[in-house]
């Protein structure tokens, strides 16, 4: 008696659907980067037609969405370039050697922000940053020597100290609410149309005004640490 062969098992579905993942990637690319999304969905649709498969509704939707978003995308990219978005920041370039020296001292950069001065509302390049550094007795003199080597001999920022004492926590030249701390050092140098301001914050909490997660929050110096606040203004662009 002949045995009946066992029925063939159905083909297993792949654990990870590569084609489906690529289809979804092309679709979402239409929102994130319309030019690339448009190209990806057109290529995908053509491949399906060449292989005699029906057109993809997802790819068709991606093409439509990419086409709608393409014009605004090009407009804003052009506007960004026209306003100097691809140009460097002269103030940040001045500050970079100072940052490099802080890193050699074991500093951690908290965040930084600035404006290159090519926009419509501001023509003065500026850059501001915060650093957490190990506190030493020579820290202020060390930083002063470094900034002096950049052409900015620092001196006590008496005008800023007076403003802090008079106004309490009123915003001043460093664009943030701040209270005078006798344990901190407030230094500044003015050279022609440029300025270099440094605050060595000790045993206090500092308002942070840069970054996405830290903006507007207070950060404590902690034990054996100081927070350096630096603000550089470069000459106004003509």
C-alpha positions as CSV (number, residue, x, y, z in Angstrom):
1,X,0.0,0.0,0.0
2,X,1.5,3.3,-1.1
3,X,1.6,6.1,1.5
4,X,0.0,9.4,0.6
5,X,2.5,12.2,0.4
6,X,2.1,14.9,3.0
7,X,0.6,18.1,1.7
8,X,3.1,20.8,1.0
9,X,3.3,23.5,3.7
10,X,2.5,27.0,2.6
11,X,5.5,29.3,2.0
12,X,6.6,31.2,5.1
13,X,6.2,34.9,5.1
14,X,9.4,36.8,5.8
15,X,9.8,38.1,9.3
16,X,10.9,41.5,7.9
17,X,9.2,42.7,4.7
18,X,12.0,44.6,2.9
19,X,9.7,45.8,0.1
20,X,7.1,47.1,2.5
21,X,9.8,48.9,4.5
22,X,11.2,50.6,1.4
23,X,7.7,51.6,0.3
24,X,7.0,53.2,3.6
25,X,10.4,54.9,3.6
26,X,9.7,56.4,0.2
27,X,6.3,57.6,1.3
28,X,7.6,59.3,4.4
29,X,10.5,60.8,2.5
30,X,7.9,62.8,0.6
31,X,7.2,64.7,3.8
32,X,10.8,65.0,5.1
33,X,12.6,65.8,1.8
34,X,10.2,66.3,-1.1
35,X,12.8,66.2,-4.0
36,X,14.2,62.9,-2.8
37,X,10.7,61.6,-2.0
38,X,9.4,62.5,-5.4
39,X,12.3,60.7,-7.1
40,X,12.0,57.6,-4.9
41,X,8.3,57.2,-5.4
42,X,8.5,57.7,-9.2
43,X,11.3,55.0,-9.4
44,X,9.3,52.6,-7.3
45,X,6.2,53.1,-9.4
46,X,8.1,52.6,-12.7
47,X,9.6,49.3,-11.4
48,X,6.2,48.0,-10.5
49,X,4.9,48.8,-14.0
50,X,7.9,47.2,-15.6
51,X,7.4,44.0,-13.6
52,X,3.7,44.0,-14.8
53,X,2.5,44.6,-11.2
54,X,-0.4,47.0,-10.6
55,X,0.5,50.6,-9.6
56,X,1.1,51.3,-6.0
57,X,-1.4,53.5,-4.2
58,X,1.2,54.4,-1.6
59,X,3.7,55.4,-4.3
60,X,1.0,57.4,-6.1
61,X,0.2,59.2,-2.8
62,X,3.9,59.9,-2.2
63,X,4.3,61.4,-5.7
64,X,1.3,63.7,-5.1
65,X,2.5,64.8,-1.7
66,X,6.1,65.4,-2.9
67,X,4.8,67.5,-5.8
68,X,2.7,69.6,-3.5
69,X,5.5,70.2,-1.0
70,X,8.3,70.7,-3.6
71,X,7.6,74.4,-4.4
72,X,7.5,75.5,-0.7
73,X,10.6,73.4,0.0
74,X,12.5,75.1,-2.8
75,X,11.3,78.5,-1.8
76,X,12.4,78.1,1.9
77,X,15.8,76.6,0.9
78,X,16.4,79.5,-1.5
79,X,15.4,82.0,1.2
80,X,17.7,80.4,3.7
81,X,20.6,80.6,1.2
82,X,19.7,84.2,0.3
83,X,19.7,85.3,4.0
84,X,23.2,83.9,4.4
85,X,22.3,80.6,6.0
86,X,25.3,78.9,4.4
87,X,27.8,81.6,5.4
88,X,30.0,81.3,8.5
89,X,29.6,83.3,11.7
90,X,32.5,85.7,12.2
91,X,31.8,85.9,15.9
92,X,31.9,82.2,16.3
93,X,35.2,82.1,14.4
94,X,36.7,84.5,16.9
95,X,35.5,82.4,19.8
96,X,36.7,79.0,18.5
97,X,40.3,79.2,19.8
98,X,38.9,80.0,23.3
99,X,36.6,77.0,23.1
100,X,39.6,74.8,22.1
101,X,41.5,76.0,25.1
102,X,38.6,75.2,27.4
103,X,38.4,71.7,26.0
104,X,42.1,71.3,26.8
105,X,41.2,72.2,30.4
106,X,38.7,69.4,30.5
107,X,35.6,71.5,29.8
108,X,32.2,70.2,28.6
109,X,30.3,72.4,26.3
110,X,26.7,72.8,27.5
111,X,25.4,74.6,24.3
112,X,26.0,77.5,22.0
113,X,24.0,79.8,19.7
114,X,24.5,82.8,17.5
115,X,23.6,84.8,14.4
116,X,25.9,85.4,11.5
117,X,24.5,88.8,10.8
118,X,23.2,88.1,7.3
119,X,19.5,88.1,8.2
120,X,17.0,90.9,7.8
121,X,16.7,91.9,11.4
122,X,20.4,91.8,12.6
123,X,23.6,92.9,10.9
124,X,26.0,92.2,13.9
125,X,27.4,88.7,14.1
126,X,27.3,87.3,17.6
127,X,28.0,84.0,19.3
128,X,27.2,82.9,22.9
129,X,28.1,79.6,24.6
130,X,28.2,78.0,28.0
131,X,30.9,75.5,29.3
132,X,31.2,73.5,32.5
133,X,34.9,73.5,33.5
134,X,36.9,72.2,36.5
135,X,37.4,75.0,39.0
136,X,41.0,76.0,39.8
137,X,42.6,79.0,41.6
138,X,44.2,80.0,38.3
139,X,41.1,79.6,36.1
140,X,40.3,83.3,35.7
141,X,43.9,84.3,35.0
142,X,44.3,81.4,32.6
143,X,41.3,82.4,30.6
144,X,42.2,86.0,30.6
145,X,45.6,85.2,29.1
146,X,44.0,83.1,26.4
147,X,41.6,85.8,25.4
148,X,44.4,88.4,25.5
149,X,46.2,86.2,23.0
150,X,43.2,86.6,20.7
151,X,43.6,90.4,20.8
152,X,41.1,91.0,23.6
153,X,42.7,92.0,26.9
154,X,40.0,91.4,29.5
155,X,39.2,93.8,32.3
156,X,36.5,93.8,35.0
157,X,33.1,94.5,33.4
158,X,32.1,97.3,35.9
159,X,29.2,98.6,33.8
160,X,27.6,95.1,33.7
161,X,28.3,94.6,37.5
162,X,26.7,97.9,38.2
163,X,23.6,97.1,36.1
164,X,23.2,93.7,37.9
165,X,23.4,95.3,41.3
166,X,21.0,98.0,40.4
167,X,18.5,95.9,38.5
168,X,18.6,92.6,40.3
169,X,17.7,90.0,37.8
170,X,16.9,92.3,34.9
171,X,18.2,91.2,31.5
172,X,21.4,92.8,30.4
173,X,24.0,92.5,27.7
174,X,24.2,88.7,27.9
175,X,20.5,88.3,27.0
176,X,19.3,86.6,30.1
177,X,18.0,87.1,33.6
178,X,20.9,87.1,36.0
179,X,21.8,88.1,39.6
180,X,25.1,89.5,40.7
181,X,27.3,86.9,42.4
182,X,30.3,88.2,44.3
183,X,32.1,84.9,43.9
184,X,31.9,85.1,40.1
185,X,34.2,87.1,37.8
186,X,32.7,89.4,35.1
187,X,35.2,90.3,32.4
188,X,35.0,92.1,29.1
189,X,37.1,93.6,26.3
190,X,36.1,96.1,23.7
191,X,38.2,96.4,20.6
192,X,37.0,98.7,17.8
193,X,33.6,97.3,16.8
194,X,34.1,93.9,18.5
195,X,33.7,92.7,22.1
196,X,34.5,89.6,24.0
197,X,32.7,89.0,27.3
198,X,33.5,86.2,29.8
199,X,31.7,85.3,33.0
200,X,33.3,82.8,35.4
201,X,30.3,81.6,37.4
202,X,31.1,80.0,40.7
203,X,28.9,78.3,43.3
204,X,25.7,79.3,41.7
205,X,23.0,78.3,39.2
206,X,23.2,79.8,35.7
207,X,20.3,80.5,33.3
208,X,21.0,78.8,30.0
209,X,19.8,80.5,26.9
210,X,20.7,78.2,24.1
211,X,19.9,74.6,22.9
212,X,16.5,72.9,22.7
213,X,16.5,71.0,26.0
214,X,18.3,73.5,28.2
215,X,16.9,76.8,27.0
216,X,15.5,78.9,29.8
217,X,16.6,76.4,32.5
218,X,19.0,76.8,35.4
219,X,22.2,74.7,35.6
220,X,24.2,74.4,38.8
221,X,27.9,74.7,38.8
222,X,28.2,71.8,41.2
223,X,31.2,70.9,43.4
224,X,34.6,71.8,42.0
225,X,33.1,73.2,38.8
226,X,32.5,76.6,37.2
227,X,30.3,77.5,34.3
228,X,31.9,79.8,31.8
229,X,29.5,82.1,29.9
230,X,31.1,83.7,26.8
231,X,29.6,86.2,24.4
232,X,31.4,87.6,21.3
233,X,30.2,90.4,19.0
234,X,32.0,90.9,15.7
235,X,31.9,94.1,13.6
236,X,28.6,95.0,12.0
237,X,28.3,93.9,8.4
238,X,28.1,96.7,5.9
